[in-house]
Amino acid sequence: MRAVIQRVSTASVAINGDMKSAIGIGFMVLLGIEAADTEEDAEWLCGKIAQLRVFADDAGLMNKSLKEADGEVLVVSQFTLHASYKKGNRPSFIKAARPEQAIPLYEYFIKTLSQAIEKPVATGTFGADMKVALVNDGPVTIIMDTKNKE
């Protein structure tokens, strides 16, 4: 499971011109699920995201977690995070999980993250053509991969 986590001041996702979800201060999470991923991967990643201390404390240091900053989360599925680009110029997505495996893990990830931060998680729609907008605050962007836990 691979995630691109961006600290944002605002983020939103629209589908067919209609606003699906929008958040204020918090994290925009692009989530890629590969065939080898499990619920254990989702649990580990959710724990890391929930405890990630990148919000400013009173001294201006990145020392507060999402919960401490009263932040929100928007999660958007993105299979292209598992692109293989070693051969040629057209990426292969063979490592990305098929929808029958990815959708339940995506839903499990959202439920687990919501429990970890003790508030609802905003989402896109799995497999939809989405228009994502965000204002990256900092900028702060962190990439996490459950295959590189150390």
N, C-alpha and C positions, 0 to 999 in steps of 0.2 A: 504494500500500500504506500503510495507516494502522495505527499501533500505539499502544496505551495501555500504558505501562510503569509498573508500580508496584513500588517497593522493599518487600519483604515480610519478615516474620519467619517466617511460615508461609503456605502456600496449598495448596488442594486442589480437585479436581473429582470429582464423583460423577455417575454415570449410572444411572438406575433404582434408586437407593438403594445402589449398589455403588461403592466408592471406586475410581476409575480411576487417579488420580495424586495425589501429594502431595510437597511440597518443604518444606525449611526456609528459612533465610536465602537471599534471592536476588531474582529478578524474576518477577512475574506479568505475562505479556504477552498482552493481548487483541489479536488480529490480524485486520484487515479487508482483504480483497483485492478490488480493483475490476477491471473489465473491461480497463482500459488498463495494468494491471501486468504486469511482465516479471520474468525471473530476475535481471536487472540491479538492479531495485528491491529484490528480496529480498537480494541480496548487499550493497547499500549499507546497508540497514536492519540486517542482521545485524552488519555491521562497527560501526555506531554503537552498537548495544545491547551488544555484547561489550566495547567500549572505554569505555562510559559510566561516568564516575567519580563515583558518588554514595554510595559506602560509606565509612564513617569510617576515617581513619588513626589513628595513635597519639595525635595531637593533637586528635582529635575532629572534624577537618575532612572534608568530603566530597571525598575525594581518591583513593580506591581503586576499581579496576574490579571487575567481577563475578569475574573470574579471581583477582585479588589478594585478594579477600575470601573465596575458595573458595565462592562462591555457586552456587545452582542456578537453573534456569529452568523455568517452567511456561507453555506456550503454548496458548491456547485460541482457536479460530477464532470470529470475531464479525462477521458480515456487516452487522449493524446499525450499525457504525461508519461506513458509507457512506450513512446515511439522508439523504434530502433532505427538508427540512421547510419549504421556502419557501412552498408552496401548501397551504392548509388545515391540518388538525390530524392527519391520518393520514400518517405518513412514507412516502415512496417509497424503494424500495431498488433502483431501476433501474441505478444505477452499480455495484452489487455484482456481482462476477464470478459467472457460472453455475458450478455444481459441476464440470462437465467441464473448466473452465479453472482454477477455484480450488483444487481438490484437489491437482493436481500442483504448483502453486505453493506451497501450504501445506506439502506434504511436502518440497519443495525448500528452503523457508525453514527448516524444522526441521533438515534435514540440514546446511545451511550454518551455522546457528547452533551446532549441536553441534560442528562442526569448529572454529568460531571460538573457542569456550570450552573446547574439548578435554574435553568430558564429555557424557553423554547429556542430552537435553532431554525433560522430562516433557510430556505432552500430554493434551488432551481428545480427543474423537472428533468429527471434522468432521461437522457437520449434526445432531448429537445434541442432545437436550434435556438440558442439563447444569446441575448445581447447583455453583456456584463459591463457595468460601469463602476468605477471606484476611484477614490482619492486616497492614494497610498500615503500614509502619515509617516514622515521621517526622511526618506523612505525606509521602511523596515520590511524586509522580505526574508523569510526563513523557509528552507526546503527540508522536509523530513521524509525519510524512507524507512519503512519497518525492516527492510533487509540490511540496513546499516544502523543497528541499535547502539553500537559502541561509539 
